[in-house]
Amino acid sequence: MDINTKKLMKNAFRVTKNRGITAIRIRVPGGYLEAKYLNILQEVADKYGNGSLHLTTRQGFEIPGIDMKYIPEVNKLIQPIIEGLEINQEAIDGGYPAAGTRNVTACIGNKVCPFGNYDTTAFAKKIEKAIFPNDLHVKVALTGCPNDCMKVRMHDFGIIGMTEPQYDPNRCVGCQACVTNCEKRSVGALKFENFKVVRDHDKCIGCGECITKCPNGAWTRSKEKYYKLVIMGRTGKKDPRLAMDFIKWVDEDSIIKIIVNTYDYVREYIDKDAPGGKEHVGYIVDRTGLKVFKDYVLKDVKLGEKAVLSDKN
């Protein structure tokens, strides 16, 4: 069977150990999927695969054991999932138009978790709309708070939810539950002075721990959504490392613009001889220097007055 493996992988099918057998990878932006689509996945697995489903590390599904001759049928069958998740599609013969940019992953966020500072799924879907389809190898992950259940510091872009705690001294009863909790579970940004709580803004990481522990509602989350953007995290064989802080107290629109600008930066400076045309953003920044990266990705970005940009160069 004559198979164009580059086209196969671009269409989100995998080359496997067994000749003529492939696996389809299903994108699930933000890790949120309506249960009704599971019936389609089961049908693909039972009818064309080997009856099994693999949950990937990037919150998607992989269905193995598919004979390559059935790729058109599989693409047609999964179309309702692609449309239901509102994944951008170009004029191709069904299925996914790219597989380079990995599925945008997210923790469950504030829809369920009391520690979540924002709707991670909604933001993940916005990012998905801005960057997919694309053949570049980029990984983006979102977490609702600094607990970082998604391990976002192991990605090219990690987005950590922050909040600017709002204090109402008239509701404070001086129990110091927030102070104790901040000291034990966070960074010790609160002090009790003159029968009131004082927050050190420079030290505060916007985790919201004070909010969850106040028994009287003296602390509330800010209406404005803030984030910490961390960059250049990676695993793998060569120089694995955690992402560095890039901007804190940054807004949503600025993050999306920075990520989009980074795609232009990567196209300009990627190693053209990189295996498979893939190279993590961090490797490219190591080569060009952080200043070049900053100049490129901050172009036309209007940061808010509270945003604090890393001073590293």
ZAMARGU-4260 file (C-alpha; in steps of 0.2 Angstrom, whole numbers, plus 5000, padded with zeros to 4 digits):
<rodrens>
0) 5000/5000/5000 | 5007/5017/4995 | 5006/5029/5010 | 5012/5047/5011 | 5017/5046/5029
5) 5020/5065/5030 | 5002/5068/5024 | 4996/5054/5036 | 5004/5062/5052 | 4998/5080/5046
10) 4981/5073/5046 | 4983/5067/5065 | 4986/5049/5061 | 5001/5040/5068 | 5014/5028/5060
15) 5014/5013/5071 | 5025/4998/5074 | 5013/4987/5063 | 5015/4990/5044 | 4999/4996/5036
20) 4991/5000/5054 | 4988/5017/5060 | 4980/5026/5075 | 4970/5042/5075 | 4973/5056/5088
25) 4957/5066/5093 | 4960/5084/5099 | 4950/5089/5114 | 4954/5108/5118 | 4954/5111/5136
30) 4951/5093/5140 | 4932/5096/5140 | 4921/5084/5129 | 4902/5082/5130 | 4898/5064/5134
35) 4888/5061/5118 | 4904/5061/5108 | 4910/5045/5117 | 4898/5035/5106 | 4907/5040/5091
40) 4924/5036/5098 | 4918/5019/5103 | 4911/5016/5085 | 4928/5021/5078 | 4937/5009/5090
45) 4925/4994/5087 | 4922/4996/5069 | 4939/5001/5062 | 4951/4999/5077 | 4955/4985/5089
50) 4942/4990/5101 | 4953/5000/5113 | 4955/5018/5117 | 4970/5027/5124 | 4969/5043/5135
55) 4984/5053/5130 | 4995/5064/5141 | 4988/5079/5132 | 4970/5076/5136 | 4965/5069/5120
60) 4961/5051/5113 | 4971/5039/5103 | 4962/5025/5094 | 4974/5012/5088 | 4973/4997/5077
65) 4966/5005/5062 | 4970/4999/5044 | 4976/5013/5034 | 4964/5009/5020 | 4950/5015/5032
70) 4957/5033/5035 | 4944/5041/5024 | 4930/5032/5033 | 4937/5036/5050 | 4939/5055/5045
75) 4921/5055/5040 | 4915/5047/5056 | 4924/5059/5068 | 4918/5075/5058 | 4904/5078/5071
80) 4917/5079/5085 | 4928/5091/5075 | 4913/5102/5072 | 4905/5100/5089 | 4922/5106/5097
85) 4922/5120/5085 | 4940/5115/5079 | 4946/5126/5064 | 4946/5116/5048 | 4954/5119/5031
90) 4948/5112/5014 | 4956/5095/5016 | 4948/5077/5013 | 4940/5077/5031 | 4948/5075/5048
95) 4961/5086/5055 | 4971/5098/5044 | 4987/5098/5055 | 4994/5089/5070 | 5010/5100/5074
100) 5003/5111/5087 | 4998/5099/5101 | 4981/5099/5110 | 4979/5114/5122 | 4977/5106/5139
105) 4969/5113/5154 | 4964/5108/5172 | 4946/5108/5176 | 4946/5127/5182 | 4934/5137/5192
110) 4919/5128/5185 | 4922/5114/5198 | 4938/5118/5208 | 4936/5130/5223 | 4955/5135/5220
115) 4952/5139/5201 | 4954/5158/5197 | 4947/5157/5180 | 4938/5146/5167 | 4952/5137/5160
120) 4942/5128/5147 | 4935/5144/5139 | 4952/5152/5138 | 4960/5136/5131 | 4947/5136/5117
125) 4951/5154/5113 | 4969/5150/5111 | 4965/5134/5101 | 4955/5146/5089 | 4970/5157/5087
130) 4984/5144/5084 | 4976/5129/5076 | 4978/5122/5063 | 4997/5124/5062 | 5011/5112/5059
135) 5024/5119/5071 | 5027/5109/5087 | 5021/5120/5101 | 5013/5115/5118 | 5002/5126/5128
140) 4994/5121/5145 | 4983/5131/5157 | 4981/5129/5176 | 4968/5138/5186 | 4980/5143/5201
145) 4998/5141/5206 | 4994/5123/5213 | 4998/5119/5195 | 4989/5103/5193 | 4993/5103/5175
150) 5012/5104/5177 | 5011/5119/5165 | 5030/5123/5168 | 5034/5108/5157 | 5027/5116/5142
155) 5032/5129/5129 | 5019/5141/5136 | 5011/5139/5153 | 4997/5150/5159 | 4994/5151/5178
160) 4978/5159/5185 | 4980/5173/5197 | 4968/5185/5206 | 4971/5201/5215 | 4963/5198/5232
165) 4950/5211/5237 | 4950/5215/5256 | 4934/5222/5265 | 4940/5227/5282 | 4922/5229/5288
170) 4919/5210/5286 | 4936/5205/5294 | 4934/5198/5312 | 4952/5197/5315 | 4953/5178/5316
175) 4969/5178/5305 | 4964/5162/5296 | 4970/5170/5280 | 4987/5175/5287 | 4990/5158/5294
180) 4985/5149/5278 | 4995/5161/5267 | 5010/5157/5279 | 5008/5138/5279 | 5002/5135/5261
185) 5008/5150/5251 | 5021/5164/5252 | 5017/5173/5268 | 5011/5189/5259 | 4999/5193/5273
190) 5002/5201/5290 | 4990/5206/5304 | 4993/5224/5310 | 4982/5236/5320 | 4968/5223/5320
195) 4968/5222/5301 | 4976/5211/5288 | 4989/5219/5277 | 4994/5212/5260 | 5011/5214/5252
200) 5007/5216/5234 | 5025/5213/5228 | 5026/5196/5237 | 5008/5191/5233 | 5007/5178/5219
205) 4988/5179/5217 | 4984/5162/5222 | 4968/5166/5231 | 4971/5155/5246 | 4966/5169/5258
210) 4949/5169/5249 | 4946/5151/5251 | 4950/5151/5270 | 4941/5167/5276 | 4925/5162/5286
215) 4917/5179/5284 | 4920/5184/5266 | 4932/5198/5269 | 4942/5192/5255 | 4935/5191/5237
220) 4942/5188/5220 | 4945/5203/5208 | 4933/5206/5194 | 4948/5207/5182 | 4957/5191/5177
225) 4975/5190/5179 | 4988/5177/5174 | 5006/5172/5175 | 5014/5167/5159 | 5029/5155/5160
230) 5039/5150/5144 | 5051/5138/5138 | 5047/5123/5148 | 5051/5106/5141 | 5055/5088/5144
235) 5064/5076/5132 | 5081/5070/5129 | 5091/5086/5128 | 5092/5098/5142 | 5075/5096/5150
240) 5070/5111/5161 | 5055/5120/5170 | 5048/5135/5162 | 5054/5152/5167 | 5042/5166/5173
245) 5040/5178/5159 | 5025/5190/5164 | 5014/5191/5179 | 4998/5200/5182 | 4996/5199/5163
250) 4979/5199/5154 | 4971/5187/5142 | 4972/5196/5126 | 4991/5200/5128 | 4994/5181/5131
255) 4985/5176/5115 | 4995/5190/5105 | 5011/5184/5113 | 5008/5166/5108 | 5003/5171/5090
260) 5018/5182/5088 | 5029/5167/5094 | 5023/5157/5079 | 5030/5171/5068 | 5046/5170/5078
265) 5048/5151/5077 | 5045/5152/5058 | 5059/5165/5056 | 5072/5156/5067 | 5068/5138/5068
270) 5082/5126/5063 | 5077/5121/5046 | 5086/5104/5048 | 5078/5100/5064 | 5072/5082/5064
275) 5054/5081/5058 | 5054/5100/5057 | 5051/5101/5075 | 5060/5111/5088 | 5054/5117/5105
280) 5053/5136/5107 | 5066/5135/5121 | 5079/5128/5110 | 5077/5142/5098 | 5077/5156/5111
285) 5093/5148/5118 | 5101/5151/5100 | 5094/5168/5097 | 5095/5175/5115 | 5080/5180/5125
290) 5081/5199/5120 | 5077/5194/5102 | 5063/5183/5107 | 5056/5197/5118 | 5057/5210/5104
295) 5048/5198/5092 | 5034/5192/5103 | 5030/5208/5112 | 5027/5217/5095 | 5010/5227/5096
300) 5006/5220/5113 | 4999/5233/5125 | 5002/5226/5143 | 4991/5232/5157 | 4998/5244/5170
305) 4999/5230/5183 | 5009/5218/5171 | 5027/5214/5177 | 5038/5208/5163 | 5054/5198/5167
310) 5070/5208/5167 | 5080/5194/5161 | 5089/5196/5144
</rodrens>
